[in-house]
Structure formats: C-alpha cells, structure tokens
Amino acid sequence: MDKYLLIILIFMVVGIPISFVNPSTGEFRDEPLIGLFYASIAGIAVIVLYSSYKERKERQASNAKRRSRK
C-alpha cells in the first residue's frame, strides 16, 4: 500500500470513534455523527479496493514482463 494511502487510512480509522465520542470531554455523544461514521467506512472501503486493484495491475505487468523474457 502506498504511504499516502496508509496515512489517509489511519485518519479514516481514527474518524470512526470520533463520530461516537466527543474528543473534548471524552463522553459519548447523544447524537452520533452518522455522516462521519459512514464516510469513514466508505473511505476505508475505497482505499482497500483501490490498493488491491493497483497491486493486481502491478503483478500482472511483472508477470507479463517475466513471461516475455523466455
């Protein structure tokens, strides 16, 4: 996984508890920030899917290069 995607992924993971807990007081929110929660989940899914797609394309290119040497 690319280092920039990893940093964004960490922010997404940290955003999930923030949607349920108020960072200034440490107490649970009466109304959780559902938008932040679902945006974090969607962002994590997009990053994982994009990363696996990118790695698969790189692996296909390296396999094609290896086969062309023979």
C-alpha positions, 0 to 999 in steps of 0.5 A: 500500500502506498504511504499516502494511502496508509496515512489517509487510512489511519485518519479514516480509522481514527474518524470512526470513534470520533463520530461516537465520542466527543474528543473534548470531554471524552463522553459519548455523544447523544447524537452520533455523527452518522455522516462521519461514521459512514464516510469513514467506512466508505473511505476505508472501503475505497482505499482497500479496493483501490490498493488491491486493484493497483497491486493486481495491475502491478503483478500482472505487468511483472508477470507479463514482463517475466513471461516475455523474457523466455 
